[in-house]
Amino acid sequence: MSVSLYSRMAALAALGAALVACTTPEPIAKPVAQPVQPRAVSLASFDCVEGLPALHRQICASEALARLDKQVIEQYRSRLRGLDLPGALLLEANQRQWLLSRAGQCPLTDAAHAQDCLIAMYRQRADDLATWPEARQTNPQGAHGLSAYAEFRLAESRDAGLCESMKTALNQDLQGNGFPVPARLPGATALAGSHGPAASVELAGQRLSVELYDAGPYASYQLRARGLSRNGQRILDDSTLPRWVAELPNYGGRAHVSSSQTRDYGAIDIFRLGGRELVLVNETWGFYSPAARGESAYAGLYALDGLGLKPLCLYQAYLTPSRSSSVDGLPAFAALQAELTTLAGDPPAEVAQHERLDKALSLKERLWTLLNMPLVGVKELQAFGREGAIRQRHDDSLNRLFDWSERNLDNKLFYRRLLPMLQPAHSELQQSFRDQGLDPAQASSAADLLLQESLARASEYLVMPAPVPDLPLPPHADYRPRYAVAPTPGELEQGRNFATLHSVLLNNAPAHVVNDFIAYETENLGEDRGLSVDGSPAAMAAVQNPQNLELLLRSDFDANQSNAWGKTALMSAAQLNRENSVRLLLGNGADVHSQTRSLPGAGVGGVERSEAMQSRQTALLIAARQADAQVLAALRDAGALREEWPGYAQQVCAALDTNPRLDGSAREQLRAPLCGTYSSAPKQALQQSVQLIERPAMSLFVRHFEMTPQVFGVEIRQMALNLGMTAVRRGKVKITGPLTLVFPDLAANGPQRLTFDLGLPVSAGAAVVTNHKVIRSEPSLVLSTDFDQQRNDVEGTWRLLADAAAAQGLTPTNQGYVVIHGNGGERTEYQLVVKR
């Protein structure tokens, strides 16, 4: 195909797409009942599918336990829907901790005992949820916070007297109570619907029913309304109100196929007023509003008559903020959020995939609301008496953070970097809220809430809940905070007694204190002296202070003692560029050839788990990446230039290019010794299983990406989550297999650039989704091997497959796949397409 012909075809396609986009669809003549996708109903609150953690499999194995799980989760969600915003934040966090505590309370070694234990836990949770005190609003100050972001404004009136009086009544209820409820309007009687006594009502021999349902994770499990039926016939669906909006003069073109992405409304209420039966339909507000930035969600008032629904009054209501990004203009807060994301890392293995999705979606909504609708949280915090419980949770979060920092030196250094970021972010948030029109007290309270929620979310998995967590403090509880909302460096240490050798080393205690602890632990702990709670050795904690390190080495502490994944004090000293400590360790027998090993699942928090999952490291490789010439020289002089594994010398050489401590001159001077010939390592066979298999045909829902490997490493988890959400939510398909990276042209990829399709195997019949497509993968022969970080790297694994093809007389193509098996990426399979 010629370039000019291709260009003309592309131009015609673009023009056609533009014309379609600018054409208003024909309005649907009447509501149409949408086909319901058949789906197997699980007895539990989640789908009992493959890949679940052991505890969830145990729940699925017992019908009684599965039913109890669904009952308690539904009870929790029902309780959550009725809460004020601060109360909801508290209960959500408590629920996540309770879910995590189940595995620790009920060991799964004995299935029968585990089921009995879990049943008892669920029953106790049901009792606790039922008896947790209700919060009663007291002394509300001024208008309700929601009224700052919404106002009923008449857009179209077909009954002047009713529409004006209803507008006044709705706004009065909004200012006094929040989201309007027809039962609170003067002279109105609620009959059925979202805020009525039931979902259905009998009127003049006609059965009117509002379809209410739990809208699921993509709507925060809100109780939404799908439509209104009369005697089983739909008379209002998710496009009825948007079609009315589309009839307005100067209509801006908001999509009116449906009122929301979940094809529902925020509320539908049937009520009686002045002898007339009326229906009030409200679109969703806040984070889930269907309106574009700077535009309004709508509400419609209809009359019920013998022919169906008669439109009366159309109102603009909630106004969506005009800002395009939640952190625009907030660099300090954005930087803090990035560090908190690193701190949190991925949830522990005990957290199932559906629970991870719930947390991720909830985080987006809650932080958006706290940032864009701050007065809602500020006013409800005081009116519902949540200050004590929120401050207790914040103190717990800070204590959890400090305790986590005591596990090892890397955590302590991260903690010391994080603490100074709190006050600048807090001050920046206060100024942002003042710019939104809040007074100083309100701005301070709004900044408090957002910072507290951000830190609590990031730290909640840093300590596994040993006892079952108590429910939050009751409303209006008297609690005296221990820490400031944004504590200064050193504030969390005040009043603490450091009780271990490892702790005094991390906190740079003076030499005489270190000597006292050395003597005490040597006498009382024997071989366990100096170890932290995670088994990190004392020498690693001391590398920042050569004087204390020397005290340990003189007391015969092992210079080669390592943590769980093999990291040694020499590696830590190289990482921190501590030349004196490097030379001191080398002089006391530190092994320059020691290697770490990849240990997925080890560690607590993102900092530890990320390091534990790394491919093999040595002190030299670490130093080449982040130490200066003096440290590198010390390691070289100690014999570190040995080919530890295939390609090791090239890795060390490449690491120099990204070393921030080296200028151009120093880097070039180091290339000769570090990029030259290394001595041979002891013989080590590379034995990996390579299999020739047939890859079956499948449909893949994919999105194309081009990025650097560094960006890929940071973004892949969120990219995968977004792809899955889009496939299910917008593509309307079921995911049928593991995440797959499709490389149509392996030669187009290199150290600085990756080009690939990220895909998921799906069922047939996907809807058209912008920037996504479904590709049909035909059956093919592939050579397959599992990636092994201990024995190989990415390039070496592809080379291994190519060598295996040559050895077996097969012709390798330029196409490959990487298949990530398991929710946590427990197994990564490389597949090279070959031909006979």
C-alpha positions, -999 to +999 in steps of 0.1 A: +000+000+000+014+034-010+020+061+015-003+085-003-031+060-004-027+051+032-027+088+041-059+094+022-076+064+039-065+076+073-078+111+066-111+097+055-113+076+086-105+106+108-131+127+090-157+100+094-150+097+131-152+135+135-186+136+117-199+108+139-188+126+170-205+158+159-238+141+150-264+140+178-278+105+180-314+099+174-332+100+207-347+068+219-384+069+217-391+053+250-372+036+278-357+002+269-350-025+294-312-033+291-303-069+288-287-082+320-254-101+315-258-136+330-234-141+359-229-168+384-240-158+419-214-165+446-225-175+480-197-153+494-193-116+490-167-122+464-163-146+434-149-179+443-124-182+415-088-193+411-060-173+425-075-165+458-055-164+491-058-195+513-082-178+537-106-169+510-105-204+496-114-216+531-144-193+531-155-206+497-151-242+509-179-238+535-214-229+524-223-216+559-192-195+561-196-181+526-232-170+534-220-155+566-193-136+548-218-121+524-242-112+552-215-094+572-201-075+542-236-064+532-242-053+568-209-033+567-218-016+534-253-007+546-238+009+577-212+027+556-239+043+534-255+060+563-224+076+577-210+111+575-177+115+556-153+113+585-172+084+600-170+066+567-132+071+565-129+056+600-151+026+593-135+018+559-100+018+575-112-004+604-129-029+580-097-033+560-077-040+592-104-064+603-102-083+570-065-085+573-067-098+609-087-129+599-057-150+588-037-142+619-066-151+642-076-183+625-046-204+613-055-226+584-035-257+594-067-274+606-096-267+582-124-276+606-109-254+634-103-226+609-140-226+598-152-226+634-128-197+642-139-177+612-176-182+619-170-169+654-151-139+641-178-131+616-206-133+642-187-111+665-181-086+637-218-085+629-226-078+666-199-051+667-212-034+635-248-035+649-238-019+682-213+007+671-229+039+683-248+060+658-236+096+653-262+123+659-256+157+644-251+183+671-249+221+668-244+224+631-226+255+622-242+273+593-252+257+560-244+220+553-210+216+536-226+201+505-245+233+498-212+250+489-209+228+458-245+224+447-275+246+442-308+238+425-311+263+396-341+261+373-330+252+337-365+246+323-399+251+337-432+236+324-451+244+356-440+278+368-456+278+403-445+243+412-409+246+398-401+278+417-415+266+450-398+232+446-365+249+438-368+269+471-377+238+491-349+217+476-323+244+483-335+249+519-332+212+525-298+211+509-285+239+531-299+224+562-293+187+557-273+179+526-285+158+497-322+165+494-348+140+506-384+145+495-397+133+529-382+164+545-398+189+521-428+208+536-461+191+529-445+162+511-450+125+518-425+099+506-440+070+489-412+048+475-377+049+461-342+058+472-353+076+503-388+061+506-402+035+530-399+008+502-388+004+466-424-001+454-458+015+460-494+008+448-511+039+433-546+038+417-542+001+411-508+005+395-476-010+409-448+016+407-413+002+414-379+019+416-351-005+408-325+000+436-293-019+437-258-020+451-238-003+423-206-022+431-169-012+435-169+013+406-195+033+425-182+028+460-211+003+466-236+031+468-273+023+466-282+036+432-314+037+412-315+021+377-350+032+367-387+033+373-413+007+362-451+006+362-466-029+364-433-043+352-429-019+322-400+005+323-412+041+321-379+058+331-344+045+324-308+058+326-312+078+294-346+095+302-332+125+321-301+130+299-324+131+268-343+160+285-310+178+292-301+174+255-332+193+245-320+225+262-310+255+240-272+258+236-268+223+249-231+217+252-230+181+238-227+161+270-232+124+262-268+115+269-268+078+261-268+073+299-268+094+330-236+077+344-209+052+335-227+027+357-260+034+339-279+046+369-290+076+389-280+089+423-316+087+435-352+083+422-379+092+447-417+089+444-436+113+467-469+131+471-472+169+473-503+190+470-524+161+459-501+151+431-478+121+427-444+133+417-410+117+408-377+134+416-347+121+397-312+132+408-280+124+389-249+114+409-229+141+426-193+145+436-166+122+423-191+101+403-209+131+387-216+125+350-210+162+343-178+174+327-154+197+345-171+231+352-205+217+342-236+207+362-253+175+371-291+177+367-322+168+385-357+163+370-391+166+385-418+146+368-455+141+373-471+107+372-502+105+351-522+079+332-498+080+302-466+077+322-442+105+332-448+141+324-417+163+326-423+194+348-390+210+361-354+206+351-328+218+375-290+222+374-277+209+407-242+198+416-214+218+399-183+197+390-150+215+399-132+230+369-097+218+379-083+191+357-061+173+382-064+169+420-028+179+426-024+207+401-005+235+417+003+214+448+040+203+443+047+196+480+016+175+484+022+157+451+058+148+462+045+136+496+018+114+479+045+099+457+066+090+488+035+076+506+028+054+476+063+040+478+059+035+516+027+015+511+038-006+482+015-035+472-008-050+498+003-082+516-004-115+500-033-121+524-053-093+506-073-107+478-076-091+444-111-078+449-100-062+482-071-045+465-095-031+439-119-019+465-091-001+483-076+015+451-110+028+440-120+040+474-087+059+477-093+078+445-128+088+455-121+098+491-089+118+484-107+135+455-136+144+478-114+157+506-095+179+481-123+192+459-152+193+484-134+201+517-163+217+535-182+185+535-156+168+557-148+199+577-184+206+588-193+169+594-161+163+615-174+187+642-211+182+637-209+144+642-182+145+668-154+126+649-124+146+660-114+122+688-115+091+666-097+107+637-069+120+660-066+086+676-062+069+642-036+095+632-016+089+664-018+051+656-006+058+620+024+078+632+033+051+658+030+025+631+053+045+609+079+049+636+078+012+646+083+003+609+113+026+607+129+006+635+131-026+615+162-017+595+184+011+582+167+015+548+133+021+566+149+045+590+164+065+562+131+066+543+114+077+575+138+106+580+132+117+544+094+115+548+089+134+581+103+167+568+078+166+539+047+167+562+047+203+572+053+218+538+025+197+523+002+206+552+009+244+548+005+241+510-029+224+515-041+251+539-032+278+514-050+259+486-082+256+507-080+293+517-078+300+480-110+280+476-128+304+500-125+286+533-117+306+563-084+299+581-100+275+607-118+256+580-087+255+557-066+241+586-092+214+594-095+205+557-058+201+554-057+180+586-083+156+572-066+151+539-031+147+554-044+123+581-063+101+555-033+101+532-009+089+559-033+064+574-039+048+540-002+045+533+007+031+568-021+007+574-003-024+562+030-016+579+020-037+609-001-068+606-030-065+631-023-091+658-054-087+679-087-081+661-090-043+658-116-025+679-141-004+661-133+033+660-140+055+691-177+065+694-189+099+683-179+128+706-153+107+724-128+126+745-093+120+732-061+139+738-038+137+708-002+127+713+013+142+681+007+172+659-010+166+626+022+173+608+049+165+633+084+179+630+115+156+627+124+143+661+089+147+676+079+110+673+111+101+692+103+122+722+095+102+753+106+069+739+130+044+755+152+026+730+154-009+743+176-029+718+211-026+704+197-025+669+175+005+678+203+025+695+225+020+664+197+032+641+193+062+662+230+071+664+234+067+702+268+076+717+295+050+720+291+044+757+254+035+752+262+012+723+289-005+745+264-011+773+239-027+749+266-048+733+275-062+767+239-068+777+228-085+745+259-106+743+252-120+777+215-124+773+207-131+736+238-150+724+237-154+686+205-133+683+223-102+697+219-071+676+191-085+654+160-064+647+125-078+646+130-086+609+164-103+614+184-073+601+219-075+616+235-049+638+264-042+615+240-030+588+224-006+612+258+009+621+274+016+587+265+053+590+286+057+621+321+040+616+328+045+653+299+023+663+306-001+635+341-006+649+327-013+683+307-041+669+335-056+649+358-055+679+331-074+698+333-102+671+300-093+653+300-111+619+308-087+591+290-110+566+258-115+585+229-107+562+192-100+562+165-123+549+174-117+512+211-117+516+219-080+519+251-074+540+266-045+558+291-040+530+263-036+505+246-010+528+278+009+532+283+009+494+247+020+489+252+050+514+286+058+500+304+054+533+340+048+524+353+045+560+327+018+567+334+000+535+372-002+543+365-011+579+343-040+568+367-052+542+395-051+567+374-074+590+367-101+564+336-088+546+330-110+515+331-087+484+314-115+464+283-119+485+250-118+465+215-110+474+186-132+462+152-123+450+126-131+477+091-120+465+067-116+494+093-109+520+094-077+540+068-052+552+059-021+533+069-010+498+105-001+506+113-036+520+093-056+495+107-037+465+143-044+476+135-080+484+122-086+449+152-071+431+174-093+410+208-103+424+229-075+438+265-073+449+284-045+468+302-036+435+270-035+414+253-013+441+284+010+443+286+014+405+250+027+407+253+051+436+288+054+452+318+076+444+352+067+430+368+061+464+343+034+474+346+017+440+383+017+443+382+001+477+360-027+463+381-031+432+413-034+454+395-061+474+391-083+444+355-075+434+362-076+396+350-111+391+324-123+366+298-134+392+272-144+365+269-141+328+268-105+318+278-092+352+306-070+339+283-053+314+258-047+342+284-030+364+296-009+334+261+002+325+254+011+361+281+038+359+260+057+333+233+065+359+255+071+389+247+106+402+279+109+422+302+107+392+309+135+368+319+129+333+356+128+340+353+104+370+330+082+350+355+079+321+384+072+344+364+043+360+354+027+327+389+012+320+390-009+352+353-015+356+344-022+320+374-044+312+380-081+316+369-097+349+383-129+364+362-160+360+337-170+387+333-205+399+316-227+373+278-223+375+256-240+350+226-222+338+199-248+339+166-235+330+137-256+317+127-246+281+096-262+267+081-263+232+044-257+237+014-247+215+000-213+225-038-215+220-059-191+201-074-163+222-089-128+221-068-102+238-082-069+250-051-046+246-037-011+247-005-001+230+023+015+251+058+030+243+079+039+273+113+035+290+120+004+311+122+027+342+087+041+337+074+006+330+087-006+363+069+021+382+036+021+362+030-015+353+008-023+382-015+007+377-015+001+340-027-035+345-054-024+370-066+002+346-067-023+317-087-047+337-112-021+349-116-008+313-121-043+299-149-052+324-165-018+329-164-003+294-156-033+272-183-054+289-162-086+287-151-112+312-114-116+318-104-152+311-067-154+316-035-138+330-020-104+321+000-107+289+026-084+273+025-088+235+058-079+217+049-079+179+085-069+172+111-078+197+138-060+177+120-027+183+128-029+220+160-020+238+175-007+270+160+028+265+126+020+249+099-006+252+071-009+227+044-035+234+007-042+237-006-048+273-034-073+271-058-095+289-075-126+274-112-119+273-145-134+263-161-126+229-182-095+221-161-066+235-176-032+231-156-005+212-134+014+236-112+044+227-074+037+226-081+000+231-087-029+207-093-066+206-067-086+187-071-123+178-041-143+186-040-174+164-025-208+176+013-207+175+043-227+186+063-211+213+094-219+233+085-212+269+106-207+301+099-191+335+119-160+343+144-167+371+159-136+387+185-157+405+200-171+373+193-147+345+182-112+334+156-101+308+180-100+279+196-133+289+162-150+291+153-140+255+188-151+244+183-185+262+151-190+242+168-180+209+196-204+216+172-232+224+154-226+191+187-230+172+196-261+192+162-277+183+163-267+146+135-242+150+133-208+134+127-180+159+104-151+149+106-116+161+074-120+181+072-128+218+049-128+249+054-123+286+027-139+306+023-129+343+006-157+362-010-151+396-024-120+412+009-111+427+030-121+396+041-153+413+054-167+380+065-148+349+066-169+317+086-158+286+073-172+252+092-168+219+072-176+188+090-201+166+084-220+133+094-255+124 
